[in-house]
Amino acid sequence: MPRIALVTCRPGPDVAEDRDLPGLVSALREAGAEASAEVWDDGDVDWGAFDLAVIRSTWDYSWRSAEFTAWAERCAAVTRLANPADVVRWNTDKRYLGDLAAAGVPVVDTRYLAPGDTVVLPETHEYVVKPTSGAGARFAARYTPAEHDTAVRHVRRMHDEGFTAMVQPYVRSIDTAGERAVQFFGGSLLHAGRKGAVLAPGTPYDQRKVAHPGLTAWTPTAAELDVAERALAAVPGAPELLYARVDLVDGEDGRPRVMELELVEPNLFLWLHPESVPRVVKHLLSAAAR
């Protein structure tokens, strides 16, 4: 009987509910696995007792990324961790977008402002400021050039807390075409979804946002699949990925670009795609048996 840990975090006011977790634990148990949900920073968990630890909803990691990546490395030393610890370390820092761009993958244009850098912001177009370590639109906000002073205070707040800020043009197509989340599991397409705009004009950066507004099922286009697969192929070291989510938006030219590549704890939205649960269970059992 394979032992599988689905890794999550402690509940809290700033942590979203993982709607997939109870059903996935039940489905694994019905399939013959000894499955349980375990909190990543619970010091009493014996990770070596599991055949597989799968990072699922560790949605508090972004403010504790160094602690989280250290945990991932410790866990990977005693059991099979999915995704691998080196992938976790690379993907928890959104400067990976620069690596993807260097590999020829179309991505949303991004500049980075580390603590100590001069804060220079766009003067001719709307833009987004967010941290390179973030999840669920935490510390993210949308600004016009007229809101320059507010945006500067936002960046300086992040710098004071040790975060590097990233600045991207606001992708206007999100307001009409939305953002598409293309999900992969076991190396092949699982399903996809489309959501609306997360950042409304004037919403403060420290206000909690709805991370996936208006989410609906989506059939990815050939162009979207091509960009998603190119992004996965560009991950350093060509690691084996148990799961992945590629978030895409349309650029000014109408072609898809990578907004984010989620390889650590992407929401799989199995509640929206219940037909995908048997495939996920099958891949988890296979990974645990290796």
C-alpha positions in Angstrom: 0.0 0.0 0.0 1.8 3.2 -1.1 2.0 6.0 1.4 1.4 9.4 -0.2 1.5 12.8 1.6 -0.4 15.7 0.0 1.5 18.6 1.3 -0.5 21.7 2.4 -0.2 24.5 4.9 -2.0 25.6 8.1 -5.3 27.4 7.6 -5.4 31.1 8.3 -7.2 34.3 7.4 -4.8 35.0 4.4 -4.8 31.4 3.1 -7.3 30.2 0.5 -9.2 27.0 1.0 -7.9 24.0 -1.1 -11.1 22.7 -2.5 -9.4 19.8 -4.2 -7.6 18.4 -1.2 -10.3 16.4 0.6 -11.6 14.8 -2.6 -8.1 13.9 -3.7 -7.2 12.2 -0.4 -10.4 10.2 -0.6 -9.8 9.2 -4.2 -6.3 8.0 -3.4 -7.6 6.0 -0.5 -10.3 4.4 -2.6 -7.6 3.5 -5.1 -5.6 1.6 -2.4 -3.1 4.2 -1.2 -2.5 5.3 2.4 -3.0 9.0 1.7 -3.1 12.0 4.1 -2.8 15.8 4.0 0.3 17.0 5.9 1.4 20.5 6.8 4.8 21.3 5.4 6.2 23.1 8.5 4.8 20.6 11.0 7.9 19.4 12.8 6.2 16.2 13.9 5.8 14.8 10.4 8.1 12.0 9.4 8.5 12.6 5.7 10.7 9.6 5.4 7.7 7.4 6.2 6.1 8.3 2.9 6.8 6.9 -0.6 5.8 10.2 -2.2 5.3 13.7 -0.9 3.4 15.9 -3.4 3.3 19.7 -2.8 -0.2 20.7 -3.3 -1.4 23.8 -1.4 1.5 25.3 0.6 0.0 28.7 -0.1 1.8 30.5 2.7 5.3 29.8 1.4 5.7 33.0 -0.5 6.6 35.1 2.6 8.9 32.3 3.9 10.5 31.2 0.7 13.9 30.5 2.2 12.4 28.4 4.9 10.2 26.6 2.4 12.9 25.7 0.0 15.1 24.5 2.9 12.2 22.2 3.9 11.9 21.0 0.3 15.5 20.0 0.3 15.2 18.2 3.6 12.1 16.4 2.5 13.7 15.4 -0.9 16.6 13.9 1.0 14.4 11.3 2.7 11.6 10.6 0.2 10.5 11.3 -3.4 9.3 14.9 -3.6 7.2 16.2 -6.4 8.1 18.5 -7.9 11.9 18.1 -7.2 13.6 20.4 -4.7 15.8 22.1 -7.4 12.6 22.9 -9.4 11.0 24.3 -6.2 14.0 26.6 -5.6 14.1 27.9 -9.2 10.4 28.4 -9.4 9.8 30.2 -6.1 11.6 33.2 -7.6 9.8 34.8 -10.5 13.0 35.9 -12.0 12.7 32.6 -13.8 10.8 34.6 -16.4 14.2 36.0 -17.5 15.4 32.5 -18.0 12.4 31.6 -20.1 12.9 34.8 -22.2 16.5 34.0 -22.7 15.5 30.5 -24.0 13.2 32.1 -26.6 9.9 31.6 -24.8 7.4 34.5 -25.2 6.8 36.0 -21.8 5.3 39.2 -20.5 7.9 41.9 -20.4 9.4 42.2 -16.9 11.8 44.4 -15.1 13.1 43.7 -11.6 13.8 46.2 -8.8 15.9 44.7 -6.0 16.4 46.4 -2.6 18.8 49.3 -3.1 17.9 49.8 -6.8 16.6 53.2 -7.9 12.8 53.0 -8.3 12.1 53.8 -11.9 8.5 53.2 -13.1 6.7 53.5 -16.4 5.5 57.0 -17.4 3.5 56.2 -20.5 1.4 53.1 -19.8 -0.5 51.2 -17.1 1.6 48.7 -15.2 1.6 46.1 -12.5 3.9 45.9 -9.5 4.3 42.6 -7.5 7.0 40.7 -5.6 9.2 38.0 -7.2 8.1 35.7 -4.4 4.3 35.8 -4.3 1.1 33.7 -4.6 -2.5 34.6 -4.9 -1.8 38.2 -6.1 -0.4 39.0 -2.7 1.3 42.4 -2.6 0.3 43.0 -6.3 -1.3 46.1 -7.6 -2.1 47.9 -10.9 -1.1 51.5 -11.5 -1.4 54.3 -14.0 1.5 56.8 -14.5 -0.6 59.3 -12.4 -0.3 56.9 -9.4 3.5 57.0 -9.5 4.0 58.1 -5.9 1.7 55.4 -4.6 3.5 52.8 -6.7 6.9 54.0 -5.3 5.6 53.5 -1.7 4.5 50.0 -2.7 8.0 49.1 -4.0 9.7 50.6 -1.0 7.4 48.6 1.3 8.5 45.4 -0.5 12.2 46.5 -0.3 11.8 47.2 3.4 10.7 43.6 3.9 13.5 42.2 1.7 11.5 41.5 -1.4 12.5 42.2 -5.0 9.8 43.9 -7.0 8.9 43.1 -10.5 7.3 45.6 -12.9 5.2 44.5 -15.9 3.0 46.4 -18.4 -0.6 45.8 -17.6 -1.7 43.3 -20.3 -5.0 44.8 -21.5 -6.2 41.7 -23.2 -6.9 40.2 -19.7 -9.9 42.5 -19.5 -11.5 40.9 -22.5 -9.8 37.5 -23.2 -8.9 36.6 -19.7 -5.9 34.6 -18.5 -5.7 30.9 -19.4 -4.3 28.3 -17.1 -3.0 25.2 -19.0 -2.5 22.2 -16.7 -0.2 19.3 -17.2 0.1 16.1 -15.1 2.4 13.2 -15.7 4.0 14.9 -18.7 0.8 15.4 -20.7 -2.1 17.9 -20.9 -4.6 17.4 -18.1 -7.1 20.3 -18.7 -7.3 24.1 -18.9 -9.3 26.9 -17.5 -9.8 30.6 -18.1 -10.2 33.3 -15.5 -10.9 37.1 -15.5 -8.8 40.0 -14.3 -7.5 39.8 -10.8 -6.3 43.3 -10.3 -8.9 46.0 -10.4 -7.9 49.7 -10.8 -7.4 51.4 -7.5 -7.2 48.2 -5.4 -4.5 48.6 -2.7 -1.6 46.2 -2.9 -2.1 45.0 0.6 -5.8 44.2 0.1 -6.7 40.5 -0.3 -7.7 39.6 -3.9 -9.8 36.9 -5.4 -7.1 34.8 -7.1 -9.1 33.1 -9.8 -12.2 35.2 -10.6 -14.8 33.8 -13.0 -13.0 30.6 -13.6 -14.4 28.4 -16.4 -13.3 25.4 -18.3 -11.3 26.2 -21.4 -10.0 24.3 -24.5 -6.5 25.5 -25.2 -5.6 26.5 -28.7 -2.7 25.1 -30.7 -0.8 28.3 -30.2 -1.4 28.2 -26.4 -0.2 24.6 -26.2 2.9 25.4 -28.2 3.9 28.2 -25.9 3.1 26.1 -22.8 5.2 23.2 -24.0 8.1 25.5 -24.9 8.0 26.9 -21.4 8.1 23.5 -19.8 11.0 22.4 -22.1 13.0 25.5 -21.0 13.0 24.6 -17.3 16.7 24.2 -16.4 18.1 20.7 -16.3 15.0 19.3 -18.1 13.7 17.7 -14.8 10.8 15.3 -14.6 7.8 17.3 -13.6 4.8 15.5 -12.1 2.6 18.6 -12.5 2.7 22.0 -14.0 0.5 24.9 -14.8 1.3 27.5 -17.4 -0.6 30.8 -17.1 -1.0 32.6 -20.5 -2.2 35.9 -21.7 -2.4 37.5 -25.1 0.3 40.1 -26.0 -0.4 43.2 -28.0 0.2 41.1 -31.1 -2.6 38.7 -30.1 -0.2 35.9 -29.5 0.0 34.0 -26.2 2.7 34.8 -23.7 3.7 33.3 -20.4 2.5 35.3 -17.4 3.6 32.7 -14.9 4.9 29.1 -14.9 3.6 27.4 -11.8 5.7 24.4 -10.8 5.5 24.5 -7.0 1.9 24.5 -5.7 -0.5 25.3 -8.5 -4.1 25.0 -7.9 -5.3 22.1 -10.1 -9.0 23.1 -10.1 -10.1 19.5 -9.9 -13.4 20.7 -8.6 -14.0 22.3 -12.0 -12.6 19.2 -13.9 -13.8 16.2 -11.9 -13.2 14.0 -14.9 -9.4 14.6 -14.4 -9.3 13.1 -10.9 -8.8 9.4 -12.1 -5.8 10.5 -14.2 -4.2 12.4 -11.4 -4.7 9.4 -9.0 -3.2 7.1 -11.6 -0.1 9.3 -12.0 0.3 9.7 -8.2 0.2 6.0 -7.7 2.7 5.4 -10.4 5.1 8.1 -9.0 4.8 6.6 -5.5 5.7 3.1 -6.8 9.0 4.2 -8.3 
